[in-house]
Amino acid sequence: MIWLVGYKGMLGTELCNVLKNEKLEFIGTEIEVDITDYNILNDFITAQKGKNVNFSCIINCAAYTNVDKAESDKDLCYKINVTGPENLAKIAAKNNIPLIHISTDYVFDGKASVPYTEDMEINPTGVYGTTKALGEKAIQKQTDNYFIIRTAWLYGIYGRNFVKTMLRIFKEKGAAKVINDQFGTPTYANDLARALAFFAHSFESSSSSSEKPKQGIYHFTDIGNISWYDFACAINEAAFEQGLIAQKAILTPCSTEEYPTPAPRPSYSVLSKEKIAKILPWSIPDWHESLLNYLKEEKTAIN
Ligand SMILES: NC(=O)c1ccc[n+]([C@@H]2O[C@H](COP(=O)([O-])OP(=O)(O)OC[C@H]3O[C@@H](n4cnc5c(N)ncnc54)[C@H](OP(=O)(O)O)[C@@H]3O)[C@@H](O)[C@H]2O)c1
């Protein structure tokens, strides 16, 4: 049995679907089992044990994810992104369960010019990135049995994200200015969810020990290196071809300076996938292929 924390968020909802498809049993919890409160977590797992439910792993998809709001909401962001994972790691260690935790490209400062590997120095610049980095450290202090999966530029069917925002703006305004000097890799939440399910599956008692990944940090995004503007252009083309928008929008590239935000953004956040690619039994998809798959899903959801 898997304990999926934050199962109603963008990634959590996608992961529920993948776990169901892969016939992996799980119990999902959300704010009612508040990760910022150790006693609530402890009571939850004790009650589950009383019902003979033993978890093979904990997957934490819960987080404070509003990057700009975090700049003026530091305390809550710290509680959810640092105290929360720390509490989960304590529970995981006490009950001898592996903890899979999701982190972010925002732990880096974005000054690199080659893809970030897992061992490269972190140097977050805003409140969100700082708390996510501290969350990683807090986990590492509490347990050795951790799997920290850093990802970036996540989008999917559920919740707010860049693709949905673009589709809305294309429909409502028919034009958009999009940043052309920040580079990274879009990641379809379903692709990440499948990678997480692979980790979770390896911890099931039925799985052979040779399949178990080693504890540590892993990077997972789709494959590619593009700007937000490139991404918007691809969304525009594909959404028009699939009939999601009646006509193509007019897109204009702009610089980060022209589009100031409360929180700084890394200008380069491509993550190296070499480490995780060696253990995944399938090839990591290209960002464009995944975007087309996502838009097909989006079209089915609308119709
Ligand atoms: N989105 C991205 O582009 C991106 C990029 C890189 C990494 N990540 C990481 O990927 C992970 C998943 O992100 P996401 O976009 O799926 O996030 P999301 O949609 O914001 O979902 C987070 C979930 O956590 C829940 N939550 C918040 N506080 C909680 C608490 N105290 N106890 C229990 N649950 C709580 C939220 O509930 P409420 O909605 O009720 O608050 C929400 O359902 C996060 O770790 C994030 O840092 C995301």
The ligand as an SDF file (V2000), in Angstrom:
LIG
                    3D

 48 52  0  0  0  0  0  0  0  0999 V2000
    4.1230   23.1160  -10.8480 N   0  0  0  0  0  0  0  0  0  0  0  0
    5.3900   23.1610  -11.2900 C   0  0  0  0  0  0  0  0  0  0  0  0
    5.6920   23.7570  -12.3600 O   0  0  0  0  0  0  0  0  0  0  0  0
    6.4880   22.4820  -10.5120 C   0  0  0  0  0  0  0  0  0  0  0  0
    7.8000   22.5640  -10.9890 C   0  0  0  0  0  0  0  0  0  0  0  0
    8.8100   21.9270  -10.2870 C   0  0  0  0  0  0  0  0  0  0  0  0
    8.5130   21.2120   -9.1430 C   0  0  0  0  0  0  0  0  0  0  0  0
    7.2370   21.1680   -8.6820 N   0  0  0  0  0  0  0  0  0  0  0  0
    6.9670   20.4060   -7.4520 C   0  0  0  0  0  0  0  0  0  0  0  0
    6.0860   19.3490   -7.7860 O   0  0  0  0  0  0  0  0  0  0  0  0
    5.2660   19.0290   -6.6600 C   0  0  0  0  0  0  0  0  0  0  0  0
    3.8010   18.9750   -7.0760 C   0  0  0  0  0  0  0  0  0  0  0  0
    3.4460   20.2560   -7.5830 O   0  0  0  0  0  0  0  0  0  0  0  0
    1.9730   20.5740   -8.0990 P   0  0  0  0  0  0  0  0  0  0  0  0
    2.1170   21.6190   -9.1490 O   0  0  0  0  0  0  0  0  0  0  0  0
    1.2190   19.3250   -8.3650 O   0  0  0  0  0  0  0  0  0  0  0  0
    1.3910   21.2820   -6.7870 O   0  0  0  0  0  0  0  0  0  0  0  0
   -0.1180   21.7270   -6.4430 P   0  0  0  0  0  0  0  0  0  0  0  0
   -1.0080   21.5030   -7.6040 O   0  0  0  0  0  0  0  0  0  0  0  0
   -0.0380   23.0860   -5.8320 O   0  0  0  0  0  0  0  0  0  0  0  0
   -0.5230   20.6640   -5.3250 O   0  0  0  0  0  0  0  0  0  0  0  0
   -0.0030   20.6950   -4.0370 C   0  0  0  0  0  0  0  0  0  0  0  0
   -1.0170   20.0360   -3.1290 C   0  0  0  0  0  0  0  0  0  0  0  0
   -0.5270   20.0460   -1.7890 O   0  0  0  0  0  0  0  0  0  0  0  0
   -1.6230   20.3180   -0.9310 C   0  0  0  0  0  0  0  0  0  0  0  0
   -1.1840   20.8550    0.3550 N   0  0  0  0  0  0  0  0  0  0  0  0
   -0.7710   22.1250    0.6160 C   0  0  0  0  0  0  0  0  0  0  0  0
   -0.4830   22.2610    1.9220 N   0  0  0  0  0  0  0  0  0  0  0  0
   -0.6880   21.0450    2.5000 C   0  0  0  0  0  0  0  0  0  0  0  0
   -0.5440   20.5580    3.8280 C   0  0  0  0  0  0  0  0  0  0  0  0
   -0.1440   21.3480    4.8120 N   0  0  0  0  0  0  0  0  0  0  0  0
   -0.8360   19.2640    4.0760 N   0  0  0  0  0  0  0  0  0  0  0  0
   -1.2640   18.4500    3.0860 C   0  0  0  0  0  0  0  0  0  0  0  0
   -1.4150   18.8560    1.7900 N   0  0  0  0  0  0  0  0  0  0  0  0
   -1.1410   20.1460    1.5100 C   0  0  0  0  0  0  0  0  0  0  0  0
   -2.4100   21.3440   -1.7020 C   0  0  0  0  0  0  0  0  0  0  0  0
   -3.7030   21.4850   -1.1890 O   0  0  0  0  0  0  0  0  0  0  0  0
   -4.4780   22.9000   -1.3750 P   0  0  0  0  0  0  0  0  0  0  0  0
   -4.7000   23.0490   -2.8300 O   0  0  0  0  0  0  0  0  0  0  0  0
   -5.7070   22.6810   -0.5600 O   0  0  0  0  0  0  0  0  0  0  0  0
   -3.5480   23.9420   -0.8130 O   0  0  0  0  0  0  0  0  0  0  0  0
   -2.3620   20.7490   -3.1130 C   0  0  0  0  0  0  0  0  0  0  0  0
   -3.3930   19.8180   -3.3190 O   0  0  0  0  0  0  0  0  0  0  0  0
    5.6030   20.0710   -5.5950 C   0  0  0  0  0  0  0  0  0  0  0  0
    6.5510   19.5230   -4.6950 O   0  0  0  0  0  0  0  0  0  0  0  0
    6.2550   21.1960   -6.3820 C   0  0  0  0  0  0  0  0  0  0  0  0
    7.1650   21.9340   -5.5730 O   0  0  0  0  0  0  0  0  0  0  0  0
    6.2210   21.7770   -9.3480 C   0  0  0  0  0  0  0  0  0  0  0  0
  1  2  1  0
  2  3  2  0
  2  4  1  0
  4  5  1  0
  4 48  2  0
  5  6  2  0
  6  7  1  0
  7  8  2  0
  8  9  1  0
  8 48  1  0
  9 10  1  0
  9 46  1  0
 10 11  1  0
 11 12  1  0
 11 44  1  0
 12 13  1  0
 13 14  1  0
 14 15  2  0
 14 16  1  0
 14 17  1  0
 17 18  1  0
 18 19  2  0
 18 20  1  0
 18 21  1  0
 21 22  1  0
 22 23  1  0
 23 24  1  0
 23 42  1  0
 24 25  1  0
 25 26  1  0
 25 36  1  0
 26 27  1  0
 26 35  1  0
 27 28  2  0
 28 29  1  0
 29 30  1  0
 29 35  2  0
 30 31  1  0
 30 32  2  0
 32 33  1  0
 33 34  2  0
 34 35  1  0
 36 37  1  0
 36 42  1  0
 37 38  1  0
 38 39  2  0
 38 40  1  0
 38 41  1  0
 42 43  1  0
 44 45  1  0
 44 46  1  0
 46 47  1  0
M  CHG  2   8   1  16  -1
M  END
$$$$
